[in-house]
Amino acid sequence: MKRLMIDMDNCITDALFIERINEFLGTNYKLNEQSEFRLQNLLGNKVNDFWKYMENKSFYDDVKLIDGCAGAMKKLNEKYELYIITAFLYPDSKPDINGNNLKFKYEYLRKNLPFISPKQYIFIEDKEIIQSDIAIDDRLKHLKSAKTKILFDAWHNRNISDETLKEQGVIRVHTWKEIMKILDNNN
């Protein structure tokens, strides 16, 4: 059975990170208007105050799964050795924030994808050390160790050219329907 790694943030769901920044700053930033992965940079010198503000708040309250994700993952879980792989550490935050983020991610996955066992969760910072046959992620660097590389389109990866993706053997997708079409042809 082929091993399939699926990233959580920006592949399964879009966390409320930009929304929490907007709440904190009183701004109206839009995710699709950003080009940088580290949204914390929008905070300027208020980063530490933001993490205090977020101490007991979740980035996952009432967030919906990306359209088509649940049905696709249910099917994929039957055909593949499926794992959800996700980072939970914020480099500029306090340790308690990271622990809470781990807890909130775990609770979100249990609630929204109950057919995926917690034994299939991998909470890790350095995803490149995990080998897989197929990887789905929104960051190019996390696809390096996979044989089949699927880049889920996101605000921060739209500047990667089709030529670069082709050179690295990466397929860009915008929907779970596209993923299923690729993986149906992959067996």
C-alpha positions as CSV (number, residue, x, y, z in Angstrom):
1,M,0.0,0.0,0.0
2,K,1.4,3.4,-0.9
3,R,2.1,6.0,1.8
4,L,0.2,9.3,1.4
5,M,1.1,12.4,3.5
6,I,-1.4,15.2,3.5
7,D,-0.6,18.6,5.1
8,M,-3.3,20.1,7.3
9,D,-3.0,23.9,7.0
10,N,-4.0,25.3,3.5
11,C,-4.7,21.7,2.3
12,I,-7.3,20.3,4.6
13,T,-8.4,23.7,6.1
14,D,-7.4,27.3,6.2
15,A,-6.7,28.3,9.8
16,L,-8.0,31.6,11.1
17,F,-4.6,33.1,11.3
18,I,-5.3,36.2,9.2
19,E,-8.6,36.7,11.0
20,R,-6.9,36.6,14.4
21,I,-4.4,39.1,13.2
22,N,-7.2,41.4,12.0
23,E,-9.0,41.0,15.3
24,F,-5.9,41.9,17.2
25,L,-4.8,44.9,15.0
26,G,-8.3,46.1,14.0
27,T,-7.3,45.7,10.4
28,N,-9.0,44.1,7.3
29,Y,-6.1,42.2,5.7
30,K,-7.3,39.6,3.1
31,L,-5.4,36.3,2.8
32,N,-5.5,36.3,-1.0
33,E,-3.8,39.7,-1.0
34,Q,-0.7,38.3,0.8
35,S,2.3,36.8,-0.9
36,E,4.4,36.0,2.1
37,F,4.1,32.7,4.0
38,R,4.8,34.2,7.5
39,L,1.7,36.2,8.2
40,Q,3.2,37.2,11.5
41,N,5.3,39.8,9.6
42,L,2.1,41.8,9.3
43,L,2.3,42.4,13.1
44,G,5.5,44.4,13.0
45,N,6.7,45.1,16.5
46,K,3.5,43.8,18.0
47,V,4.4,40.1,17.6
48,N,4.9,39.5,21.4
49,D,1.6,41.2,22.2
50,F,-0.1,39.2,19.6
51,W,1.1,35.9,21.1
52,K,-0.1,37.0,24.5
53,Y,-3.5,37.8,22.9
54,M,-3.5,34.3,21.4
55,E,-2.5,32.5,24.6
56,N,-5.8,30.6,24.9
57,K,-7.4,31.2,21.5
58,S,-7.6,28.8,18.7
59,F,-6.8,29.3,15.0
60,Y,-9.3,26.5,14.3
61,D,-12.6,27.6,15.9
62,D,-15.5,27.1,13.5
63,V,-13.1,26.7,10.5
64,K,-14.6,24.5,7.7
65,L,-12.8,21.8,5.8
66,I,-11.7,22.8,2.2
67,D,-14.5,21.9,-0.2
68,G,-14.4,18.2,-1.1
69,C,-11.8,17.3,1.5
70,A,-13.8,15.1,3.8
71,G,-15.2,12.8,1.0
72,A,-11.9,12.6,-0.7
73,M,-10.0,11.8,2.5
74,K,-12.5,9.1,3.4
75,K,-11.9,7.4,0.0
76,L,-8.1,7.9,0.2
77,N,-8.0,6.4,3.7
78,E,-9.3,3.2,2.3
79,K,-6.8,3.0,-0.6
80,Y,-3.6,4.4,1.0
81,E,-1.6,4.3,4.1
82,L,-2.7,7.9,4.9
83,Y,-1.2,10.3,7.3
84,I,-2.0,13.9,8.2
85,I,1.3,15.7,8.7
86,T,1.3,19.1,10.2
87,A,3.6,21.6,11.9
88,F,2.4,23.2,15.1
89,L,5.3,25.4,16.2
90,Y,5.4,29.1,15.7
91,P,9.0,30.2,15.9
92,D,8.4,33.6,17.4
93,S,5.8,32.5,20.0
94,K,6.0,31.2,23.6
95,P,6.0,27.4,24.3
96,D,2.5,27.5,25.8
97,I,1.1,28.8,22.5
98,N,2.7,25.9,20.6
99,G,1.3,23.4,23.1
100,N,-2.2,24.9,22.7
101,N,-1.9,24.9,18.9
102,L,-1.0,21.2,19.0
103,K,-4.1,20.6,21.2
104,F,-6.4,22.7,19.0
105,K,-5.1,21.0,15.8
106,Y,-5.7,17.6,17.4
107,E,-9.2,18.5,18.5
108,Y,-10.1,19.9,15.0
109,L,-9.0,16.8,13.2
110,R,-10.9,14.5,15.7
111,K,-14.0,16.5,15.2
112,N,-13.9,17.1,11.5
113,L,-12.3,13.9,10.2
114,P,-13.5,11.3,12.7
115,F,-12.7,8.4,10.3
116,I,-9.0,9.2,10.5
117,S,-7.4,7.6,13.5
118,P,-5.1,9.8,15.7
119,K,-2.5,7.2,15.0
120,Q,-2.4,8.7,11.5
121,Y,-1.5,12.2,12.8
122,I,2.1,13.3,12.6
123,F,2.9,16.6,14.4
124,I,6.3,17.6,13.3
125,E,8.3,20.7,12.3
126,D,10.7,19.2,9.8
127,K,8.5,17.3,7.3
128,E,11.4,16.6,5.0
129,I,12.6,13.7,7.2
130,I,9.4,11.7,6.5
131,Q,9.4,9.6,3.4
132,S,6.3,9.0,1.4
133,D,5.1,7.8,-2.0
134,I,2.7,10.8,-2.4
135,A,2.7,14.1,-0.6
136,I,0.2,16.9,-0.7
137,D,1.4,20.2,0.8
138,D,1.2,24.0,0.1
139,R,4.9,24.4,0.6
140,L,7.3,23.2,-2.1
141,K,10.1,22.3,0.4
142,H,7.8,19.8,2.1
143,L,7.4,17.8,-1.1
144,K,11.0,17.0,-1.7
145,S,11.1,13.5,-0.2
146,A,7.9,12.2,-2.0
147,K,7.8,10.4,-5.3
148,T,4.5,12.0,-6.4
149,K,4.5,15.7,-5.4
150,I,1.2,17.6,-5.3
151,L,1.3,21.3,-4.4
152,F,-2.0,22.7,-3.1
153,D,-2.4,26.2,-4.4
154,A,-2.2,28.9,-1.7
155,W,-1.6,32.6,-1.5
156,H,2.1,32.2,-0.7
157,N,3.0,29.8,-3.5
158,R,1.4,31.5,-6.5
159,N,4.7,33.1,-7.5
160,I,6.2,29.7,-8.2
161,S,6.4,29.3,-11.9
162,D,5.0,26.4,-13.9
163,E,8.5,25.9,-15.2
164,T,9.9,25.5,-11.7
165,L,7.2,23.1,-10.8
166,K,7.8,21.0,-13.9
167,E,11.6,20.9,-13.2
168,Q,10.9,19.6,-9.7
169,G,8.2,17.1,-10.8
170,V,5.5,18.9,-8.9
171,I,1.8,19.1,-9.9
172,R,-0.2,22.2,-8.8
173,V,-3.8,21.6,-7.8
174,H,-6.6,24.0,-6.7
175,T,-9.2,21.5,-5.5
176,W,-9.7,18.1,-4.0
177,K,-11.5,17.1,-7.1
178,E,-8.2,17.6,-9.0
179,I,-6.3,15.6,-6.4
180,M,-8.7,12.7,-6.7
181,K,-8.3,12.7,-10.5
182,I,-4.5,12.5,-10.1
183,L,-4.6,9.8,-7.5
184,D,-7.2,7.7,-9.3
185,N,-4.7,7.7,-12.2
186,N,-1.8,7.0,-9.9
187,N,-2.7,3.4,-8.9
